[in-house]
Amino acid sequence: MDVDLTAAYDRCRELHRRHGRTYYLATRLLPAWKRRHVHALYGFTRYADEIVDRTEDLPPAERAARLDDWSARFLAGLGGAQVDDPLLPAVLHTIAVFDLDRADFASFLRSMAMDLTVTAYPTYDDLLDYMEGSAAVIGTMMLPILGSSDPAAAREPARQLGLAFQLTNFIRDVAEDLARGRTYLPDEDLAKFDVTRDDLFAAAARGRATPRIRDLVEYEVSRAQTHYEAAAPGVTLLAPASQACMRTAYALYGGILDEVAAQGYDVFTRRALVPRRRRMAVAGRALLTPAGTPVVVPGPAQMPGR
């Protein structure tokens, strides 16, 4: 591997280590040769997300232009052009090694562009359309790297796991997303619980949720759990060497929902985090769990040590 490619993989790994602690820990349980490819996919998605979310001081047109420029360089690289970029060479190499579906990457970039103009989603179907690119395709990108005894059967659970992880993030990060002017809780759900966007802003300002908001969040947690349930069979379909990694990621992201439930579904008092000691314990158990053992769907009843 040449120096530029090595540096690109190192850049992706550093982005992963710095910004994706839960997933980074899980990735360390993979065989070493697979890790760099997972880092490359994370780096690609994270860098695009930072163009959207870390340039808020710029005019919308300039933010869109930056995303368009980076997307164009990526697409040119897919076409065989030399790419001058700190991380894209690693992504392009990973795509080539595993012959990843280019349409998944186009779908992802479409959803990133939506974040520049869309601030709310009327229905859950509308949100699912966004998450198809921002989450479901991440599962299908990952599947060839993880390997599977039955890729066709594992595909839908992989998509569902992407949706489950993203919904978990949306639930945990309501206040953070509000600060960016966006809500990922569908308008129809807010109406169902008689919650307005102004109610969410008020809760964020005082650092405490109202009973109606707590009921809304509990509803969203139960929705996320249905995606975890649909994803569960896919873990045992993965290559044995990849199961500890995804078993850990599954348990730790699900553990965020446990923490949300433990704080009474109030996502404004503090950001729900799985304690480090518990993260390490989960990873250790995953390493000792025989391949093929079913995963436990997350839920308040399964909260360890409570």
C-alpha positions as CSV (number, residue, x, y, z in Angstrom):
1,M,0.0,0.0,0.0
2,D,1.5,3.4,-1.0
3,V,2.1,6.2,1.4
4,D,-0.9,8.3,0.3
5,L,-3.3,5.4,0.7
6,T,-1.9,4.5,4.1
7,A,-2.3,8.1,5.2
8,A,-5.9,8.2,3.9
9,Y,-6.7,5.1,6.0
10,D,-5.0,6.6,9.0
11,R,-7.1,9.8,8.6
12,C,-10.3,7.7,8.4
13,R,-9.3,5.8,11.5
14,E,-8.6,9.0,13.4
15,L,-12.0,10.4,12.5
16,H,-13.6,7.2,13.7
17,R,-11.6,7.1,16.9
18,R,-12.4,10.7,17.7
19,H,-16.1,10.9,16.8
20,G,-17.5,7.3,17.0
21,R,-16.4,5.9,20.3
22,T,-19.0,3.2,20.5
23,Y,-18.6,2.0,17.0
24,Y,-14.8,2.3,17.2
25,L,-14.7,0.1,20.2
26,A,-16.8,-2.5,18.4
27,T,-14.6,-2.3,15.3
28,R,-11.6,-3.2,17.4
29,L,-13.1,-6.7,17.7
30,L,-12.8,-7.3,14.0
31,P,-9.8,-9.1,12.4
32,A,-7.2,-6.4,11.8
33,W,-7.4,-6.6,8.0
34,K,-11.1,-5.7,8.1
35,R,-10.8,-2.7,10.5
36,R,-9.3,-0.3,8.0
37,H,-12.2,-0.8,5.6
38,V,-14.7,-0.1,8.3
39,H,-12.7,3.0,9.3
40,A,-12.8,4.1,5.6
41,L,-16.6,3.9,5.4
42,Y,-16.9,5.7,8.8
43,G,-14.5,8.4,7.6
44,F,-16.5,8.9,4.4
45,T,-19.8,9.3,6.2
46,R,-18.4,11.5,9.0
47,Y,-16.6,13.9,6.7
48,A,-19.7,14.4,4.6
49,D,-21.7,15.0,7.8
50,E,-19.1,17.5,9.0
51,I,-19.4,19.5,5.8
52,V,-23.2,19.7,6.5
53,D,-23.1,20.2,10.3
54,R,-19.8,21.9,11.1
55,T,-20.0,24.8,8.6
56,E,-23.2,26.4,10.0
57,D,-21.6,29.9,10.0
58,L,-21.4,29.8,6.2
59,P,-24.3,30.8,3.9
60,P,-26.4,27.8,2.8
61,A,-25.3,28.2,-0.8
62,E,-21.6,27.9,0.2
63,R,-22.3,24.9,2.4
64,A,-24.1,23.2,-0.6
65,A,-21.2,24.1,-2.9
66,R,-18.7,22.5,-0.6
67,L,-20.7,19.3,-0.4
68,D,-21.2,19.3,-4.2
69,D,-17.5,19.8,-4.7
70,W,-16.5,17.0,-2.4
71,S,-19.2,14.7,-3.9
72,A,-18.0,15.5,-7.4
73,R,-14.4,14.6,-6.5
74,F,-15.6,11.3,-5.0
75,L,-17.6,10.5,-8.1
76,A,-14.7,11.4,-10.3
77,G,-12.6,9.0,-8.2
78,L,-15.1,6.3,-8.8
79,G,-14.6,6.9,-12.5
80,G,-10.9,6.4,-12.2
81,A,-9.6,9.9,-11.8
82,Q,-6.8,10.8,-9.5
83,V,-8.2,12.3,-6.3
84,D,-6.4,14.9,-4.3
85,D,-8.1,14.4,-0.9
86,P,-7.0,13.4,2.6
87,L,-9.4,10.5,2.9
88,L,-11.2,9.6,-0.3
89,P,-8.4,7.3,-1.6
90,A,-9.1,5.0,1.3
91,V,-12.8,5.0,0.6
92,L,-12.3,4.4,-3.2
93,H,-9.9,1.5,-2.4
94,T,-12.4,-0.1,0.0
95,I,-15.2,0.2,-2.6
96,A,-12.9,-1.5,-5.2
97,V,-11.7,-4.3,-2.9
98,F,-15.3,-5.3,-2.0
99,D,-17.0,-4.1,-5.2
100,L,-19.5,-2.1,-3.0
101,D,-22.7,-0.9,-4.6
102,R,-22.1,2.6,-6.0
103,A,-25.8,3.4,-5.7
104,D,-25.5,3.2,-1.9
105,F,-23.0,6.0,-1.9
106,A,-25.2,8.1,-4.2
107,S,-28.1,7.5,-1.9
108,F,-26.1,8.6,1.1
109,L,-24.9,11.8,-0.6
110,R,-28.5,12.6,-1.5
111,S,-29.5,12.4,2.2
112,M,-26.6,14.6,3.2
113,A,-27.8,17.2,0.7
114,M,-31.3,17.0,2.3
115,D,-29.8,18.1,5.6
116,L,-29.0,21.4,4.0
117,T,-32.6,22.3,3.2
118,V,-34.9,20.0,5.1
119,T,-35.5,20.9,8.7
120,A,-38.5,18.6,9.6
121,Y,-40.3,15.5,8.4
122,P,-44.1,15.4,8.3
123,T,-44.5,11.6,8.6
124,Y,-42.4,8.6,9.6
125,D,-42.5,7.5,5.9
126,D,-40.8,10.9,5.0
127,L,-38.2,10.3,7.7
128,L,-37.6,6.7,6.4
129,D,-37.0,8.2,2.9
130,Y,-34.2,10.3,4.4
131,M,-32.9,7.4,6.5
132,E,-32.7,5.1,3.4
133,G,-29.7,7.1,2.4
134,S,-28.3,8.2,5.8
135,A,-28.7,4.9,7.6
136,A,-30.0,1.8,5.7
137,V,-27.4,1.9,3.0
138,I,-24.7,2.0,5.7
139,G,-25.8,-1.4,6.6
140,T,-25.6,-2.7,3.1
141,M,-22.2,-1.0,2.6
142,M,-20.9,-2.8,5.6
143,L,-22.2,-6.3,4.8
144,P,-19.6,-7.3,2.2
145,I,-16.8,-6.2,4.6
146,L,-18.2,-8.1,7.5
147,G,-19.0,-11.2,5.4
148,S,-22.0,-13.5,5.6
149,S,-23.0,-17.1,5.2
150,D,-26.1,-15.9,3.4
151,P,-25.7,-12.3,2.1
152,A,-29.2,-12.2,0.6
153,A,-30.9,-13.1,3.9
154,A,-28.6,-10.8,5.8
155,R,-29.3,-7.7,3.7
156,E,-32.6,-6.6,5.2
157,P,-31.4,-7.1,8.8
158,A,-28.3,-5.0,7.9
159,R,-30.6,-2.3,6.6
160,Q,-32.7,-2.5,9.8
161,L,-29.7,-2.2,12.0
162,G,-28.7,1.0,10.2
163,L,-32.1,2.4,10.8
164,A,-32.1,1.3,14.5
165,F,-28.7,3.0,15.1
166,Q,-29.8,6.2,13.5
167,L,-33.1,6.4,15.3
168,T,-31.2,5.8,18.5
169,N,-29.0,8.8,17.7
170,F,-32.0,10.9,16.8
171,I,-33.6,10.1,20.2
172,R,-30.5,10.9,22.1
173,D,-29.6,14.0,20.2
174,V,-33.0,15.9,20.1
175,A,-31.5,19.0,21.8
176,E,-28.4,19.0,19.7
177,D,-30.4,18.7,16.5
178,L,-32.8,21.5,17.6
179,A,-29.7,23.8,18.0
180,R,-29.0,23.1,14.4
181,G,-32.6,24.0,13.5
182,R,-33.7,20.5,12.7
183,T,-36.0,17.9,14.2
184,Y,-36.0,14.3,13.3
185,L,-39.1,13.4,15.3
186,P,-41.9,13.3,12.7
187,D,-44.5,16.1,12.9
188,E,-47.3,13.5,13.0
189,D,-45.7,12.0,16.2
190,L,-45.4,15.4,17.8
191,A,-49.1,16.0,17.1
192,K,-50.0,12.5,18.5
193,F,-48.6,13.6,21.9
194,D,-49.7,17.2,21.6
195,V,-46.1,18.5,21.5
196,T,-45.1,21.4,19.4
197,R,-41.6,22.4,18.2
198,D,-41.8,25.4,20.5
199,D,-42.3,22.9,23.4
200,L,-39.1,21.1,22.4
201,F,-37.2,24.4,22.3
202,A,-38.6,25.4,25.7
203,A,-37.6,22.0,27.2
204,A,-34.1,22.4,25.8
205,A,-33.8,25.9,27.3
206,R,-34.8,24.7,30.8
207,G,-33.0,21.3,30.6
208,R,-36.0,19.3,31.4
209,A,-38.8,17.5,29.5
210,T,-42.5,17.8,30.1
211,P,-44.6,14.7,30.7
212,R,-45.9,14.9,27.1
213,I,-42.4,15.0,25.7
214,R,-41.4,12.1,27.8
215,D,-44.3,10.1,26.4
216,L,-43.3,11.1,22.9
217,V,-39.7,9.9,23.5
218,E,-40.9,6.6,25.0
219,Y,-42.9,6.1,21.8
220,E,-39.9,6.8,19.6
221,V,-37.8,4.3,21.8
222,S,-40.4,1.6,21.2
223,R,-40.3,2.4,17.4
224,A,-36.5,2.0,17.5
225,Q,-36.8,-1.3,19.3
226,T,-38.9,-2.7,16.4
227,H,-35.9,-2.0,14.1
228,Y,-33.5,-3.7,16.5
229,E,-35.8,-6.7,16.6
230,A,-35.9,-6.9,12.8
231,A,-32.1,-6.6,12.7
232,A,-31.4,-9.2,15.4
233,P,-31.4,-12.3,13.1
234,G,-28.7,-10.7,10.9
235,V,-26.0,-10.8,13.5
236,T,-25.8,-14.6,13.5
237,L,-25.7,-14.6,9.7
238,L,-22.5,-12.7,9.7
239,A,-19.1,-14.4,9.3
240,P,-18.1,-15.8,12.7
241,A,-15.1,-13.5,13.0
242,S,-17.4,-10.4,12.6
243,Q,-20.1,-11.4,15.0
244,A,-18.4,-10.1,18.2
245,C,-18.0,-6.7,16.6
246,M,-21.6,-6.3,15.6
247,R,-22.9,-8.0,18.8
248,T,-21.0,-5.3,20.7
249,A,-22.3,-2.4,18.5
250,Y,-25.9,-3.8,18.7
251,A,-25.7,-4.0,22.5
252,L,-24.1,-0.6,23.0
253,Y,-26.4,1.4,20.7
254,G,-29.3,-0.5,22.2
255,G,-27.8,0.4,25.6
256,I,-28.3,4.1,24.8
257,L,-32.0,3.4,24.7
258,D,-31.7,1.7,28.1
259,E,-30.1,4.9,29.4
260,V,-32.8,7.0,27.9
261,A,-35.4,4.9,29.7
262,A,-33.4,5.0,32.9
263,Q,-33.6,8.8,33.0
264,G,-37.4,8.7,32.6
265,Y,-37.2,9.4,28.8
266,D,-36.0,12.9,29.5
267,V,-33.4,13.5,26.8
268,F,-32.9,17.1,27.9
269,T,-31.5,16.6,31.4
270,R,-28.3,15.1,30.0
271,R,-27.1,13.3,26.9
272,A,-27.7,9.6,27.4
273,L,-24.3,7.7,27.4
274,V,-23.4,4.1,28.1
275,P,-20.8,4.3,30.9
276,R,-17.2,3.3,29.9
277,R,-17.1,0.4,32.3
278,R,-20.3,-1.1,30.8
279,R,-18.9,-0.6,27.3
280,M,-15.8,-2.6,28.1
281,A,-17.9,-5.3,29.8
282,V,-20.1,-5.6,26.8
283,A,-17.1,-6.0,24.5
284,G,-15.6,-8.6,26.7
285,R,-18.8,-10.6,26.8
286,A,-19.1,-10.4,23.1
287,L,-15.6,-11.9,22.6
288,L,-16.5,-14.8,24.8
289,T,-20.0,-15.4,23.2
290,P,-19.9,-18.4,20.8
291,A,-20.7,-17.4,17.2
292,G,-24.3,-18.2,16.3
293,T,-25.7,-17.1,19.7
294,P,-28.8,-14.9,19.2
295,V,-28.6,-11.3,20.4
296,V,-30.9,-9.8,23.0
297,V,-33.3,-7.1,21.7
298,P,-32.7,-3.9,23.7
299,G,-35.3,-2.7,26.1
300,P,-35.7,-1.5,29.7
301,A,-36.3,-5.0,30.9
302,Q,-32.8,-6.0,29.8
303,M,-30.9,-3.1,31.5
304,P,-27.9,-4.8,33.2
305,G,-27.0,-3.8,36.7
306,R,-30.2,-1.9,37.4
